[in-house]
Every structure is written in structure tokens, then in C-alpha cells.
């Protein structure tokens, strides 16, 4: 039915010409609830979805069962998008996108579903997680991979900054620029209404690249998303060792001391909160060993006593939220190299919405040093590679590494430190968090968990915490004592 006159008035009140709106296919749809402003989502010339909104109140809906796609994705068919002189503007909503078009930008996209409420809140903190929220981006990778430069112009509030981080970590910071909004505005449309389209054009023209390595001014840094640590739900350790995006954790302990069991319990705690994880399982056989262990941790039940319902629920959680990086059992290839593992983890971030990557253990990877490179030099380079990955893709990366030969103290095995890890002191020096798992006696269910490093500025508390393993419930409980360490 074309555009209703009330919708034309509403659009123009936002500083957008109704001619532009009509050219983008906007129309009015009427049903029993009233008149909806309809925005079509097209891909390769076909309309696959619509977003509808009431203009008299903030109500939105989309076509049921239709795919989520970038709004205006077909603009990327223009070969000029491959030229850095024609950056593609990324917006949080269609009205900001049309504002950028009014300001003279020919290539503009909008995400179909706005910003998440937080890094792990609202729509993405459920069984689907942000694997579904950002599936539209994975769907269009052939188109976006051809783009030379993006201007990330999401909203300037906290959810908008979270969205910007999510887009940048998937598209690559090296080809993204960011904008600075005036103090009285949080998005492009507000800038247009308060200061005019010329101000929008100037803001986009002055977009700055994400920092150039090694040389910065403070203004070069975009405001980061708020730090929102995740909890593993382990007693004591939930607060002492939080899981923080962009950080690198090293976990060590002697063989048979319960490192893997404790870390898998931590991963299960995250999965119960809707967090997607990837496990690089290089020592534990994925099926049935890893599968059964995760079942027990997720269900809180000893595997042989698990009910069919508990087993099915745990299996459904793993199917939705667990990605496994491993050598196929029928493969004759050499052990996986770190570069291969991180590339697979990158795909898991983009495709599956992974937020935590666990590599267990370090010594089962294939380590190929460069000519004349010492083991210490190689380890330092590898750790830098892992830390760059964690920062670039905004994930928490956890590495399990074995120490050297156990040290005896009066007949008992002495707990190792990060400096005792075979290979290099870099594990201790470069970690953001350090965790030592140790059992003083193999006859006891008590596990000593030592948080031995928390990098300055990060949440967490150094200390020693005793946990007791309850094998019947496949869970760790608080033991009787806590020994606080000096920071």
C-alpha cells in the first residue's frame, strides 16, 4: 500500500527523506494490530525478511522463520567496496544506516537485530548464544571478505560498544575504523538531528583506524566494552579466578592431580550459563572419555547413575555449545601445530559464537621452531600468538601445560609453580592468570587450587583454595579451610 502519510511524517521527522525510504523499499503494512512501517531485507535481489515497527510505540517484529541477513547487503556487489577509498559503514539500525546514506555514503549496512544487552546478557545468554545472533555475518562472509575497509558506527552506549567489539573481532581490526560521537549524541541519526547531515559526513570522514601497533595517542583507542567477567561457578574459584574475555590463563599441575577434571568442571559451569566454548582435546579422547566427563559435570551426577533425561539434557547442551578441536582418529597426519589450532578456534568464534577456548595440554601440540630459535624464544613467540588471538577475537584462552619432574619435599610431592612448566619461564611471566592444581595425597579427594597470578587491573584474587571432589555428584564442593596468600 506504499507509505502511509503518518509514516512519511515520522521518517522525515528523523531527518530522512521519504524518497530515500521508498527507494529502499519501505512501505506500510496493515493488520489487526494497526499500521506497521515495513523495512525489507534483500539478498541478491530477493526479499527474504522484513522488519516491522509501530511508530506510535516502540514495537518491533520480523517475519517468522525468515533468515537474519545484513540490511542492504546487496550494496557490496559494487566492486568499489574493494577500494579502501570507499569504506562500508556498519550501523546498529536501519535509521542510522539511511542517515549515513543521506550524508553521501554509498555503501552502508545495518545489523538485523540491534546490539546485545551486554557481552553475555539478554538474547545471547541462552542456549543459542551469539552463534545465532551473528549467524548473518557468517552467512555473508564471501561478500564482507571482499571489503577493504569498514567504518564501525554502532551506537556509542555500552551495548553499542559491545556490538562494535563483536563485529571487529570477526571482521578483523586491521580493516576497521571507529567514530567519535559528540557528547550529546549516541548514534548517527542523533548527530543529524542535533547538528545536521554535514556533521554526520564529517564524523564519518574523520573515522580513525583501530590503533597502529606500537605508536598511539590516547584518542586512537576506542572506549572498550565494559569488563564483564564470567564465573565458572566453582566454589571459591568463581570469584578468585574469573573468566575474562581477551585474557590468557595458564593452568599447571602434575599428571594425575586433577587438572583436566577441574578445568572441565569450570567449562561445564560456563556452559550451564549459555556460554559457548571450544576445547582443544589433544590428550583426552573426545569420545567417549571427554564426552562422558562433560556429561557428568553438566548433569551433576556420576555417569553410570545418570538418568536418560539427565543424559539427554547434557548431550543437548554439548551439541549446542561445545566445539572440539582434535585430530581425527583415522588421520595419519602429524600432531596439530599451534597455528592450525588457532585457525580452527577462529572459525569456531565466527561460526559457533565461542567465547572461551581451552587447549589441553600444551605438550601434545607439534612445536616447530624456526632455524636457530631456542625453546625459550619459541615459547615466547607462541604465547604472544595466543595472547594476540585472545585479544583480537575477544575470547578467554586457557592453556594447560605440564610441569617438569615432580619435586619431593619430606616424602610428599611439592606443588609446582608456573616457573616449573617444562619449556620456559615465559608461561609465568606472560600469563594474565595463573592456576596451579595439586593434590597432596592421591588417597584424598581434596584438591588444592592455587591462584598464583592475577595481572594488575584484572578482577580476581590470588590465594589458595581447597576443593573437595564429590564423585557421586561429579562436582567440586568447598573444603573446610581457605588460606589467603599475599598479593
Backbone torsions as a table, in degrees:
resi	resn	phi	psi	omega
1	UNK	NA	15.2	-178.5
2	UNK	71.0	-159.7	180.0
3	UNK	-100.4	125.7	174.9
4	UNK	-64.8	147.6	-176.8
5	UNK	-61.6	-32.1	176.9
6	UNK	-67.1	-34.5	177.3
7	UNK	-71.4	-37.3	175.3
8	UNK	-60.6	-44.4	178.7
9	UNK	-61.4	-42.8	-178.2
10	UNK	-64.8	-42.2	179.8
11	UNK	-64.1	-46.2	-177.6
12	UNK	-70.4	-26.2	175.0
13	UNK	-65.9	-19.4	176.9
14	UNK	-93.2	9.8	176.3
15	UNK	80.6	15.9	-178.7
16	UNK	-112.5	131.0	-178.9
17	UNK	-71.4	141.5	179.8
18	UNK	-69.9	-22.1	175.9
19	UNK	-64.4	-42.6	177.2
20	UNK	-63.7	-43.5	-179.9
21	UNK	-59.0	-44.4	179.8
22	UNK	-65.3	-38.9	-179.8
23	UNK	-65.1	-25.1	177.9
24	UNK	-91.1	6.7	173.1
25	UNK	89.3	8.9	-179.5
26	UNK	-66.6	142.8	-178.9
27	UNK	-152.1	177.3	177.6
28	UNK	-108.6	135.5	176.5
29	UNK	-122.2	138.0	-179.1
30	UNK	-115.7	135.8	171.1
31	UNK	-142.0	-166.4	-175.4
32	UNK	-63.1	-26.3	-179.2
33	UNK	-80.2	-17.7	-179.9
34	UNK	133.6	-152.3	-177.0
35	UNK	-99.2	126.4	179.4
36	UNK	-111.2	137.8	170.7
37	UNK	-83.2	121.1	-172.4
38	UNK	-106.3	127.1	178.5
39	UNK	-115.9	115.6	-177.9
40	UNK	-79.8	146.6	173.6
41	UNK	-113.4	116.3	-174.4
42	UNK	-115.9	148.8	176.3
43	UNK	-141.9	123.5	-177.6
44	UNK	51.6	42.3	174.9
45	UNK	83.3	-7.6	-179.1
46	UNK	-105.5	137.7	176.8
47	UNK	-82.4	115.7	-176.0
48	UNK	-105.2	-17.8	-174.7
49	UNK	-160.2	165.0	173.1
50	UNK	-136.8	147.8	167.1
51	UNK	-109.8	131.3	-178.7
52	UNK	-117.2	142.8	174.8
53	UNK	-145.5	147.8	170.4
54	UNK	-85.2	137.2	180.0
55	UNK	-90.8	-18.4	178.8
56	UNK	-83.9	-15.1	176.3
57	UNK	-152.3	159.1	-174.9
58	UNK	-87.1	82.9	175.5
59	UNK	-123.0	133.0	-178.8
60	UNK	-128.0	154.0	168.6
61	UNK	-159.3	163.9	177.0
62	UNK	-130.4	168.9	178.9
63	UNK	-62.6	128.9	-177.7
64	UNK	-65.6	129.7	177.6
65	UNK	79.4	-2.0	-179.2
66	UNK	-80.6	151.1	-178.5
67	UNK	-72.8	149.8	171.8
68	UNK	-85.0	128.7	178.7
69	UNK	-138.7	161.0	172.5
70	UNK	-57.4	139.6	169.6
71	UNK	-76.4	130.3	178.9
72	UNK	72.8	28.2	-177.3
73	UNK	-60.8	-26.5	-176.3
74	UNK	-68.5	-13.3	176.9
75	UNK	-64.2	-21.3	-179.0
76	UNK	-75.8	-3.3	174.3
77	UNK	-71.3	-18.0	178.6
78	UNK	-71.6	124.0	-177.4
79	UNK	-63.9	-16.1	179.2
80	UNK	-63.7	-20.4	178.5
81	UNK	-62.5	-18.3	179.3
82	UNK	-83.6	-0.4	-180.0
83	UNK	-101.5	125.0	179.0
84	UNK	-57.0	-19.3	179.0
85	UNK	-72.4	-11.6	-179.4
86	UNK	-124.4	70.1	-178.6
87	UNK	-66.0	151.1	177.6
88	UNK	-94.0	126.5	-179.1
89	UNK	-86.8	130.6	178.8
90	UNK	-109.1	124.0	-175.6
91	UNK	-120.6	166.4	-179.1
92	UNK	-90.7	-15.4	-179.1
93	UNK	-155.6	162.6	-175.5
94	UNK	-66.3	-30.0	-177.2
95	UNK	-72.3	-38.4	172.8
96	UNK	-65.1	-38.4	179.7
97	UNK	-63.4	-45.0	179.2
98	UNK	-68.5	-29.0	173.9
99	UNK	-62.9	-43.4	177.0
100	UNK	-62.5	-37.5	177.7
101	UNK	-66.5	-41.6	176.0
102	UNK	-59.3	-31.5	-178.1
103	UNK	-84.4	7.1	172.2
104	UNK	101.1	8.6	179.4
105	UNK	-89.2	120.6	-175.8
106	UNK	-80.2	-23.0	-173.7
107	UNK	-120.3	105.8	-174.8
108	UNK	-139.2	135.0	175.3
109	UNK	-123.0	156.2	170.8
110	UNK	-130.8	140.9	172.4
111	UNK	-65.5	151.5	-175.2
112	UNK	-83.4	-14.6	-167.8
113	UNK	-133.2	24.4	175.2
114	UNK	65.7	-161.0	-177.7
115	UNK	-100.6	148.1	172.3
116	UNK	-66.6	153.6	-179.2
117	UNK	-61.9	-33.3	176.4
118	UNK	-161.8	-178.0	-177.4
119	UNK	-63.9	-24.6	177.9
120	UNK	-148.2	45.8	-175.7
121	UNK	-132.4	169.4	173.9
122	UNK	62.7	-132.4	-171.6
123	UNK	-62.9	-29.0	-173.9
124	UNK	-88.7	-8.8	178.6
125	UNK	-95.4	57.3	174.8
126	UNK	-141.0	-172.6	-173.4
127	UNK	-61.1	-29.8	-179.1
128	UNK	-80.0	-30.5	-177.2
129	UNK	53.7	-166.8	-176.2
130	UNK	-79.2	3.1	170.1
131	UNK	-59.4	-40.1	177.2
132	UNK	-77.0	-40.8	-177.0
133	UNK	-57.7	-37.7	-176.3
134	UNK	-108.8	18.6	178.8
135	UNK	-64.0	-28.0	178.3
136	UNK	-60.8	-32.8	-179.1
137	UNK	-70.7	-43.0	177.9
138	UNK	-64.0	-35.9	180.0
139	UNK	-60.8	-33.8	-174.0
140	UNK	-104.7	17.2	-178.8
141	UNK	-55.6	-39.3	178.2
142	UNK	-57.8	-35.3	179.5
143	UNK	-77.5	-47.2	-176.1
144	UNK	-72.0	-26.5	178.1
145	UNK	-64.3	-22.9	-179.7
146	UNK	-82.7	-13.5	-175.2
147	UNK	-74.4	134.3	-178.7
148	UNK	-80.5	-36.8	-172.9
149	UNK	-149.3	139.9	175.3
150	UNK	-118.9	142.8	166.6
151	UNK	-106.2	114.0	-178.5
152	UNK	-86.7	106.1	-175.6
153	UNK	-119.7	47.2	173.0
154	UNK	-72.0	174.3	-178.2
155	UNK	-61.9	154.8	-178.2
156	UNK	-88.4	4.2	177.4
157	UNK	-84.4	179.5	-175.2
158	UNK	-60.0	-47.6	177.0
159	UNK	-61.0	-36.8	178.2
160	UNK	-64.5	-36.3	177.4
161	UNK	-68.6	-36.1	175.0
162	UNK	-61.5	-46.3	178.7
163	UNK	-60.0	-42.9	178.5
164	UNK	-58.7	-44.2	178.3
165	UNK	-60.9	-41.9	-179.0
166	UNK	-64.0	-41.3	179.7
167	UNK	-67.8	-44.0	-176.6
168	UNK	-65.4	-40.8	-177.9
169	UNK	-68.4	-22.7	178.5
170	UNK	-90.5	-35.5	-176.2
171	UNK	-89.6	-20.2	179.8
172	UNK	101.8	117.7	-177.1
173	UNK	-62.4	-25.8	-175.5
174	UNK	-66.3	-16.3	178.5
175	UNK	-121.5	21.8	-179.6
176	UNK	-115.6	142.8	173.9
177	UNK	-120.0	155.9	179.0
178	UNK	-125.0	161.6	-176.9
179	UNK	-116.4	156.0	173.7
180	UNK	-113.6	118.0	179.5
181	UNK	-83.3	151.2	171.0
182	UNK	-58.6	158.0	-175.1
183	UNK	-60.7	-25.8	-176.0
184	UNK	-96.6	10.3	-177.1
185	UNK	-136.5	149.4	178.1
186	UNK	-119.9	-4.7	179.0
187	UNK	-153.9	174.1	-175.3
188	UNK	-64.5	-38.9	-178.5
189	UNK	-65.7	-39.1	176.5
190	UNK	-64.2	-37.4	177.2
191	UNK	-62.5	-43.1	179.9
192	UNK	-62.7	-43.1	-177.9
193	UNK	-70.9	-35.1	-176.9
194	UNK	-86.6	-33.2	-170.6
195	UNK	-130.1	-6.5	177.5
196	UNK	97.4	163.3	-178.7
197	UNK	-66.0	-27.2	177.8
198	UNK	-61.8	-37.1	178.6
199	UNK	-67.8	-35.8	176.5
200	UNK	-64.3	-45.4	179.5
201	UNK	-60.6	-42.7	-180.0
202	UNK	-66.7	-40.2	-179.7
203	UNK	-61.4	-43.8	179.9
204	UNK	-70.5	-36.5	178.9
205	UNK	-67.0	-28.0	-178.7
206	UNK	-95.2	10.9	177.2
207	UNK	-57.0	139.9	-174.9
208	UNK	-112.7	146.3	177.7
209	UNK	-67.7	153.2	171.1
210	UNK	-59.4	151.6	-164.9
211	UNK	-47.9	139.0	173.4
212	UNK	-80.0	131.5	-173.0
213	UNK	-57.8	122.6	169.7
214	UNK	99.5	-18.9	-176.5
215	UNK	-140.6	115.6	-173.0
216	UNK	-137.5	157.6	157.3
217	UNK	-115.5	157.2	-177.2
218	UNK	-57.3	-35.9	-178.2
219	UNK	-68.0	-12.9	178.4
220	UNK	-73.3	-17.1	-175.5
221	UNK	-94.3	122.0	172.0
222	UNK	-68.2	150.8	175.6
223	UNK	-61.2	129.6	-178.5
224	UNK	-75.0	160.1	171.2
225	UNK	-64.9	148.4	178.8
226	UNK	-56.5	140.4	177.5
227	UNK	-69.9	120.5	-178.4
228	UNK	-128.2	84.7	-176.8
229	UNK	-64.8	145.5	174.2
230	UNK	-95.8	152.8	177.6
231	UNK	-109.7	140.9	177.8
232	UNK	-79.0	-9.9	-177.0
233	UNK	68.1	9.9	174.1
234	UNK	-76.7	140.1	177.5
235	UNK	-55.2	140.8	-178.7
236	UNK	66.2	-53.3	-171.7
237	UNK	-71.6	-19.8	-179.2
238	UNK	-55.5	-40.1	178.8
239	UNK	-95.7	-35.0	-177.5
240	UNK	-68.5	-36.9	179.3
241	UNK	-126.9	81.2	176.7
242	UNK	-77.1	159.1	178.1
243	UNK	-98.6	114.2	-173.1
244	UNK	-118.3	127.9	178.9
245	UNK	-58.8	140.1	177.7
246	UNK	86.4	4.0	-177.4
247	UNK	-109.0	163.7	-177.6
248	UNK	-123.4	117.7	-178.8
249	UNK	-110.9	136.1	174.3
250	UNK	-111.9	128.0	178.4
251	UNK	-117.2	132.5	178.9
252	UNK	-137.4	167.0	-179.7
253	UNK	161.9	154.9	-177.2
254	UNK	-70.4	160.8	179.0
255	UNK	-59.0	139.9	178.1
256	UNK	76.7	10.8	-177.9
257	UNK	-95.3	-3.6	175.5
258	UNK	98.8	15.9	179.7
259	UNK	-57.7	-53.9	-174.8
260	UNK	-64.3	-40.4	179.1
261	UNK	-60.1	-45.2	-179.3
262	UNK	-65.4	-44.0	-177.6
263	UNK	-68.6	-36.9	176.6
264	UNK	-66.3	-35.1	174.5
265	UNK	-62.4	-39.0	177.0
266	UNK	-65.1	-41.5	178.6
267	UNK	-64.2	-38.4	177.8
268	UNK	-64.0	-38.5	177.0
269	UNK	-60.8	-38.1	176.5
270	UNK	-68.4	-43.1	-177.9
271	UNK	-64.5	-34.3	177.3
272	UNK	-63.7	-20.2	178.0
273	UNK	-94.8	6.8	177.9
274	UNK	90.4	11.6	-178.3
275	UNK	-86.8	132.6	176.0
276	UNK	-86.0	135.9	-179.2
277	UNK	-129.9	159.4	172.0
278	UNK	-124.0	133.3	179.0
279	UNK	-115.8	119.3	170.2
280	UNK	-83.4	98.2	-172.4
281	UNK	-98.8	94.4	-173.6
282	UNK	-104.1	-9.5	-178.8
283	UNK	-123.0	-34.1	179.3
284	UNK	-92.1	125.4	179.8
285	UNK	-63.5	126.0	-175.8
286	UNK	-56.0	-46.6	178.0
287	UNK	-129.3	125.5	9.1
288	UNK	-99.5	-3.7	-168.5
289	UNK	-63.6	-58.6	-179.5
290	UNK	-61.8	-42.9	-178.3
291	UNK	-59.3	-47.1	-178.7
292	UNK	-66.7	-39.7	179.3
293	UNK	-62.3	-46.0	179.7
294	UNK	-66.3	-36.7	176.0
295	UNK	-56.3	-48.8	-178.6
296	UNK	-60.6	-45.7	-179.3
297	UNK	-64.9	-40.6	-178.8
298	UNK	-69.5	-39.5	-176.6
299	UNK	-85.2	-18.2	-175.5
300	UNK	66.1	42.9	-172.9
301	UNK	-154.1	141.0	174.2
302	UNK	-62.2	128.2	-168.6
303	UNK	-51.2	-46.7	-178.7
304	UNK	-63.8	-20.2	-179.0
305	UNK	-98.6	7.5	-175.1
306	UNK	-74.1	136.4	176.5
307	UNK	-76.4	163.8	178.1
308	UNK	-60.6	-38.6	-179.8
309	UNK	-66.5	-43.8	179.2
310	UNK	-62.4	-42.1	179.1
311	UNK	-63.9	-44.5	-178.6
312	UNK	-64.5	-40.3	179.5
313	UNK	-64.8	-44.0	178.4
314	UNK	-63.6	-42.1	-179.9
315	UNK	-64.5	-36.6	178.6
316	UNK	-66.5	-39.7	177.3
317	UNK	-62.7	-44.4	179.4
318	UNK	-64.8	-38.6	-179.6
319	UNK	-62.6	-34.1	-177.5
320	UNK	-87.2	-32.4	-164.4
321	UNK	-123.8	1.2	-177.6
322	UNK	-119.2	123.1	171.2
323	UNK	-109.8	138.5	-177.7
324	UNK	-116.8	126.2	175.3
325	UNK	-103.4	113.7	-175.7
326	UNK	-158.8	159.8	173.0
327	UNK	-74.6	133.9	178.7
328	UNK	-64.7	138.1	-176.0
329	UNK	-59.8	-24.5	-179.7
330	UNK	-93.0	4.1	-177.0
331	UNK	-82.4	140.3	175.3
332	UNK	-99.1	6.8	-178.0
333	UNK	-67.5	162.1	174.0
334	UNK	-67.7	170.5	174.6
335	UNK	-55.3	151.9	-177.1
336	UNK	-71.9	138.8	175.6
337	UNK	-84.4	157.4	-178.5
338	UNK	-58.3	-40.3	-179.9
339	UNK	-60.1	-40.0	178.6
340	UNK	-66.4	-42.6	-179.2
341	UNK	-61.9	-45.1	-178.7
342	UNK	-67.8	-32.0	175.9
343	UNK	-66.6	-41.2	176.5
344	UNK	-66.0	-37.4	176.7
345	UNK	-65.1	-36.7	176.8
346	UNK	-60.8	-43.9	178.9
347	UNK	-63.8	-39.2	178.6
348	UNK	-63.5	-36.5	176.8
349	UNK	-63.0	-47.2	-175.7
350	UNK	-73.3	-46.2	-173.6
351	UNK	-81.1	-40.0	-170.5
352	UNK	-109.8	-1.7	179.4
353	UNK	71.0	28.9	-177.4
354	UNK	-65.7	137.9	179.1
355	UNK	-118.0	-16.4	179.7
356	UNK	-134.1	130.9	178.8
357	UNK	-119.0	124.3	177.8
358	UNK	-111.8	126.0	176.4
359	UNK	-114.0	116.7	-171.7
360	UNK	-141.8	114.2	-6.3
361	UNK	-108.5	173.5	-179.0
362	UNK	-62.7	-40.0	-172.1
363	UNK	-72.8	-10.9	178.7
364	UNK	-89.1	-5.2	173.1
365	UNK	-79.8	156.8	175.1
366	UNK	-87.8	122.1	-175.6
367	UNK	-109.8	109.4	-179.8
368	UNK	-107.6	109.9	-179.6
369	UNK	-82.7	152.3	174.1
370	UNK	-71.4	160.0	176.0
371	UNK	-55.6	134.3	178.3
372	UNK	66.1	16.7	177.9
373	UNK	-96.8	125.1	178.6
374	UNK	-74.3	165.4	178.1
375	UNK	-61.5	-39.1	178.6
376	UNK	-63.9	-43.6	179.0
377	UNK	-63.4	-43.0	179.5
378	UNK	-62.9	-45.1	-178.5
379	UNK	-61.7	-41.9	177.2
380	UNK	-61.2	-42.0	179.4
381	UNK	-66.2	-41.0	-179.8
382	UNK	-64.9	-40.7	179.2
383	UNK	-66.2	-38.7	176.3
384	UNK	-61.3	-38.9	178.9
385	UNK	-62.0	-43.9	-179.7
386	UNK	-68.1	-38.6	179.8
387	UNK	-69.1	-37.5	175.6
388	UNK	-62.7	-41.7	178.9
389	UNK	-60.6	-47.2	-179.2
390	UNK	-60.0	-42.5	-179.1
391	UNK	-70.9	-44.3	-175.8
392	UNK	-65.5	-40.2	-175.9
393	UNK	-102.2	7.5	172.2
394	UNK	54.4	48.7	176.8
395	UNK	-121.8	158.8	170.1
396	UNK	-90.2	123.3	-179.7
397	UNK	-108.9	124.4	-177.8
398	UNK	-116.9	125.7	-178.3
399	UNK	-116.4	126.9	173.6
400	UNK	-97.0	126.6	-176.9
401	UNK	-135.6	135.0	-178.0
402	UNK	-80.4	142.9	172.8
403	UNK	-80.8	174.7	175.3
404	UNK	-71.8	-168.1	-177.7
405	UNK	-52.7	137.3	-178.9
406	UNK	-56.5	146.1	177.8
407	UNK	-102.5	127.9	-178.4
408	UNK	-94.5	141.3	179.0
409	UNK	-137.7	104.8	-179.7
410	UNK	55.9	43.0	176.7
411	UNK	86.3	-8.3	179.5
412	UNK	-111.0	154.7	176.8
413	UNK	-77.9	126.2	-179.6
414	UNK	-83.5	139.1	179.3
415	UNK	-60.9	134.8	178.7
416	UNK	-74.6	172.9	171.0
417	UNK	-120.5	173.4	176.6
418	UNK	-63.3	-26.7	179.5
419	UNK	-73.0	-12.9	179.7
420	UNK	-89.1	-1.5	179.9
421	UNK	-66.9	134.0	-178.0
422	UNK	-63.3	128.0	173.0
423	UNK	124.7	-49.1	-173.7
424	UNK	-175.3	149.0	172.4
425	UNK	-72.9	-6.9	178.4
426	UNK	-59.3	-29.0	179.0
427	UNK	-59.8	-39.4	179.1
428	UNK	-77.7	-41.0	-172.8
429	UNK	-74.4	-31.8	-171.5
430	UNK	-104.0	-5.9	-179.9
431	UNK	-71.5	146.6	170.4
432	UNK	-83.2	-40.3	175.2
433	UNK	-127.4	144.5	176.0
434	UNK	-129.4	132.0	-178.3
435	UNK	-132.0	128.9	176.9
436	UNK	-113.8	127.3	179.3
437	UNK	-110.5	126.5	-173.1
438	UNK	-148.9	141.0	172.4
439	UNK	-117.4	122.5	-178.8
440	UNK	-68.8	-26.8	-179.6
441	UNK	-143.4	133.1	177.9
442	UNK	-69.6	-15.5	179.7
443	UNK	-86.7	-2.1	-177.1
444	UNK	-111.5	150.6	174.7
445	UNK	-90.1	4.8	-178.7
446	UNK	-83.5	128.2	176.9
447	UNK	-115.1	127.4	175.1
448	UNK	-88.6	124.3	178.2
449	UNK	-114.9	112.7	-177.5
450	UNK	-105.0	111.8	171.3
451	UNK	-84.0	100.6	-169.6
452	UNK	-99.3	-8.5	177.6
453	UNK	-151.0	132.3	170.0
454	UNK	-135.8	112.0	-175.8
455	UNK	-63.2	143.1	-178.1
456	UNK	-53.8	134.0	177.8
457	UNK	94.9	-10.7	179.6
458	UNK	-99.3	151.0	175.7
459	UNK	-70.4	155.3	-179.9
460	UNK	132.2	167.4	-176.1
461	UNK	-141.3	125.2	174.1
462	UNK	-70.4	141.1	179.7
463	UNK	169.2	171.9	177.4
464	UNK	-112.5	131.7	-173.0
465	UNK	-132.6	132.3	-179.7
466	UNK	-98.5	125.0	176.3
467	UNK	-118.8	147.4	179.9
468	UNK	-115.0	128.2	-178.0
469	UNK	-83.1	122.5	175.5
470	UNK	-103.6	99.2	-173.1
471	UNK	-69.0	-26.1	-179.2
472	UNK	-70.3	-29.9	179.7
473	UNK	-108.5	5.0	-179.4
474	UNK	46.8	53.9	-178.6
475	UNK	-152.8	160.9	176.1
476	UNK	-102.0	136.4	176.7
477	UNK	-117.6	166.3	175.8
478	UNK	-66.6	135.9	170.2
479	UNK	-87.9	-171.9	-168.9
480	UNK	-82.0	-23.5	-171.9
481	UNK	-130.7	152.3	175.2
482	UNK	-128.2	128.5	178.7
483	UNK	-112.7	105.5	-179.7
484	UNK	-75.0	138.8	176.7
485	UNK	-102.3	157.5	173.8
486	UNK	-74.9	136.5	179.4
487	UNK	-69.3	NA	NA
